[in-house]
């Protein structure tokens, strides 16, 4: 019975977070092999734990030589800052870009690498 109540409370809190999250943060990585897919799933699971309470990992896709992890957040820069140590530990910080947009928006704003002026788009 206690577990059911905890689960209900966790779902209620998650639903509340989803209502206030205004942005989609995207983390794309190169790769389209089965091993790349497995690595993406492993990273996605770790990001779920790392971002718990501040953002929601909303899924992934893979294609055109790219793997993407999608994150819903009210603070894209803060969420990426919180994810950075995980990306560093997994030696993936230098191979990722990070950009966000309003959930209903089309235009992405690149936040990593910080000094990049490249246009960002999801493949």
matplotlib code that plots the C-alpha trace (Angstrom):
import matplotlib.pyplot as plt

x = [0.0, 2.8, 4.5, 1.3, 1.1, 4.7, 4.2, 1.0, 2.9, 5.8, 3.4, 1.7, 5.0, 6.1, 2.8, 3.4, 6.9, 5.6, 3.1, 5.8, 8.4, 8.4, 11.5, 12.8, 16.5, 18.1, 21.4, 22.5, 25.4, 26.9, 26.3, 23.7, 25.0, 23.4, 26.2, 25.5, 21.9, 22.7, 25.1, 22.3, 19.9, 22.4, 23.1, 19.4, 18.8, 21.7, 20.3, 16.9, 18.6, 20.9, 18.1, 15.4, 13.5, 14.6, 13.8, 12.2, 14.0, 11.3, 12.7, 15.1, 15.4, 18.0, 18.6, 20.6, 23.8, 22.6, 21.2, 19.1, 18.0, 15.1, 14.6, 11.7, 12.8, 12.0, 15.7, 17.7, 21.0, 20.6, 19.6, 22.6, 24.9, 23.6, 24.1, 27.7, 29.4, 27.7, 28.8, 32.4, 32.5, 31.3, 33.8, 30.9, 31.0, 33.2, 31.1, 27.7, 26.0, 23.2, 20.3, 16.9, 13.6, 10.3, 8.2, 5.9, 8.7, 10.7, 13.9, 16.7, 19.2, 22.6, 24.1, 27.0, 29.6, 29.6, 31.6, 29.9, 28.0, 26.8, 23.1, 21.5, 18.9, 17.8, 18.5]
y = [0.0, 2.5, 1.7, 2.6, 5.9, 6.7, 5.9, 8.1, 10.9, 10.5, 10.6, 13.7, 15.5, 14.4, 15.8, 19.1, 19.3, 18.6, 21.5, 24.1, 22.9, 25.3, 24.2, 21.2, 20.6, 18.4, 16.5, 15.1, 12.7, 11.2, 7.5, 5.1, 1.6, -0.8, -0.2, 3.6, 2.9, 0.9, 3.6, 6.2, 4.2, 3.8, 7.5, 8.3, 6.1, 7.9, 11.3, 10.4, 9.9, 12.9, 15.3, 14.0, 16.8, 19.5, 18.1, 15.1, 13.0, 12.8, 10.2, 9.8, 9.2, 7.9, 8.3, 10.1, 9.3, 11.1, 10.1, 12.6, 12.7, 15.1, 16.7, 18.8, 21.6, 25.0, 25.9, 24.5, 26.0, 24.7, 21.3, 21.1, 22.3, 19.5, 16.9, 18.1, 16.0, 12.9, 13.7, 14.4, 11.0, 9.2, 11.1, 12.5, 16.3, 17.1, 15.0, 16.6, 19.8, 21.2, 23.4, 24.3, 25.7, 26.6, 23.5, 24.9, 26.8, 26.0, 28.0, 26.4, 28.3, 26.6, 26.6, 24.1, 24.4, 27.9, 29.6, 28.0, 30.2, 27.2, 26.9, 24.1, 21.7, 18.2, 15.7]
z = [0.0, 0.9, -2.4, -4.3, -2.5, -3.2, -6.9, -7.0, -5.4, -7.8, -10.8, -9.4, -9.0, -12.5, -14.0, -12.2, -13.6, -17.1, -16.9, -16.0, -18.5, -21.4, -23.3, -25.2, -24.8, -27.5, -27.1, -30.5, -30.9, -34.1, -34.8, -36.2, -35.4, -33.0, -30.5, -30.8, -30.1, -27.0, -25.8, -26.3, -24.2, -21.4, -21.4, -21.5, -18.4, -16.6, -17.6, -16.1, -12.8, -13.1, -14.0, -11.7, -10.1, -12.5, -16.0, -17.7, -20.3, -22.9, -25.3, -28.2, -31.9, -34.2, -37.9, -40.6, -38.7, -35.6, -32.2, -30.2, -26.6, -25.9, -22.5, -21.2, -18.9, -17.5, -17.4, -20.5, -19.4, -15.8, -17.0, -19.4, -16.6, -14.4, -17.2, -17.9, -15.2, -16.5, -20.1, -18.9, -17.0, -20.1, -22.3, -24.4, -23.7, -26.6, -29.0, -28.2, -29.0, -27.0, -28.1, -26.9, -28.2, -26.8, -26.8, -29.5, -31.2, -34.3, -33.7, -31.7, -29.6, -29.3, -25.8, -26.3, -27.4, -25.9, -28.6, -31.6, -34.2, -36.2, -37.0, -35.1, -36.5, -35.7, -38.5]

ax = plt.figure().add_subplot(projection="3d")
ax.plot(x, y, z, "-o")
ax.set_aspect("equal")
plt.show()
